[in-house]
Amino acid sequence: MDNFKEITAVLLQGNPFYMIGQDWMLITARKEDKVNTMTASWGGLGIMWGKNVAFTVIRPTRYTKEFIDFSDTFSLSFYNESFRKVLNYLGTVSGRDEDKVSKSALTLTYENEIPYFAEAKTVLLCKKLFAQPYEEKSFLDKGILDNCYPDKDYHTLYISEITKIMVK
């Protein structure tokens, strides 16, 4: 089922605006002997500090944030439309409340000890380089605060080097 092949970043197919904003992605990390994941539709891919990077943001209330903060590495994985229901479930149920990874029926696997799911069509393995919580004073467009942060639960921005890209 796994049958991935490694590619370089310049060979990655797909529009990142669509991949992240429309298809969504799973952010998956390990903390000791436990794995948690969350669905995300905000973030980006690009070049920073001469490296291929992923920009991910996680609110402080998300259980997955504990896993990302604990580990130096994590995965971003992308799926075809047939997984929309699973992605919706993984984005709305907290791993604090139930073992949503096992209930998702996705196949958990590892590459270099980084967890991801075998059903993905694309997997980015990431190593954290930078983390910074958003601060209210940093928002130049104050409308974003009302629209996206009425509870003042500002995301933490993670910039991570993409260390490996695997595709089917």
N, C-alpha and C positions, 0 to 999 in steps of 0.2 A: 504494500500500500504506500510505503514511504516514497520510493523512487524519485528523489530529488536530485538535481544536478546543480553544482555550484557555478555561478556566473559572476562576472565583474559588474560593477555599478553601471558602467556605460552601456551594458547590454540589457539592463532592466527595462522590460516592456511595460507600458501602461502609464496613464496620466496620474501623477500623484494627487492632483486635486480630486479626481474621480475615485481613485483607490481609497483615499482616506475619507473624503467628505461624503461619498455616495455608497461605496462598497463597505466601508468601515474596516476596522482592523481590531485584532486582539492584542493587547499588551499582556505579556505573560512573564512571571518571574517566580523564583524559588526563594523561600526563606527556610533554612534548615531542611527539614524533611517534608515540607509542605509546599504546594504550588497554588498560586491564584492567578486569575486572569480577569480582564475587563475589556469591554468593547469601547472603542474610542472612534470619534469622527472628527477630532481636531488634531492638528499636528502638521508636520511637513518633512520634506527631504531636501537636502542641499549639500553645500560645501561650506565648511567652517574650519579655520585653522589648518587648511591644507588637507582636510580629511573629508571623506564621505560621511555625512551625519544624518541622523533622524532627530527631529524636534518633537518631543512628546510633552504633554501637559496633563497633570493629574491633580484633582481637587484633594484637599486634606481629609475629606470625609470618606474617600474611597479606600477600601480595605487593601486593594492592590498596591497602594502607595507604600504601605509598610513593607511589602515585599521588594518593591523597587528600591526603597531607601536602604534595605538590608543588603541587597546584592549589588555587585559591580556590573552584572550583566542581566540581560532580559531579551525577549524576542518580540518582534512585531510580525503578525501573520495576517495574510489576506486570503479571502475565500470567494468562491463563486456564489451566485445568487441563491442556490439551493440551500445554503447555510444561514439565510437571513433570520429564520426563526430561532436558531441556536444563538446567533450573535445578539439578537434582541434579548433572549433569556440571560445570556452572560453579562449583558449591560444593565439589566434591571434588578437582578438578584445578587445579594451580597454573599461573598464567601464566608462572612462572619456567621451568617444564618444557616447555611447548609453547604454541603460539599458539592458546589455547582460544577466543578471540573468533572467529577465522576458522573453527575446527573446529566451533563451535556451530551454524553455518548461520544465525545471526540476522543481520539486516541492520543494520549500524552506520550511524547517521546523527547529525547534529548540529543543535543549536538554540543559537544564540549561542555557538558553539564548544564546547558541552557535549555530550559523547557520550551516546547512548542507542540503544535498538534499536526499529526500526520495528514489530516484532511486538507490542510492549507494548500493553496496553489502557489503562494510566494511566502517566503520566510526571510526576515532580516534579523540577523543576530547582532546585538548591540552591546557596546561597552560604554558605561557612563563616563562622561568627561566633565560635565558641569551640571549643577543644580542650583536653582534660585527661585524662591517663592516670589510670586507677583506681589507688588505693594500698591495700594490705592494711589499713592502720590505719583507713581510712574505712568499712570494712564493719561495720555494726552487727550484722547477722545473720551470725555467723561460719560458720554452716552453708553459706552460699553459697560460701565459700572452698573447702570440701571438695568440694562438689557440682559447682561450675563452674570452679574454678581449681586442680586438683590439681598442675598444672605451674607455677603462679604466673605464667601468661601473661595478665596483666590487660589488659582492653580499654582503648582510648582512647575517651572519649566525645566526639562531635562534635555541637554544636548548630548547625544551619544554617538560614538563612532560606530558605523556599520562595519562589523568585522567580517561578515560573511553573508552572501545572498544566495538563497537556494530557491530554485523554481522547478515546477513539474513540466 
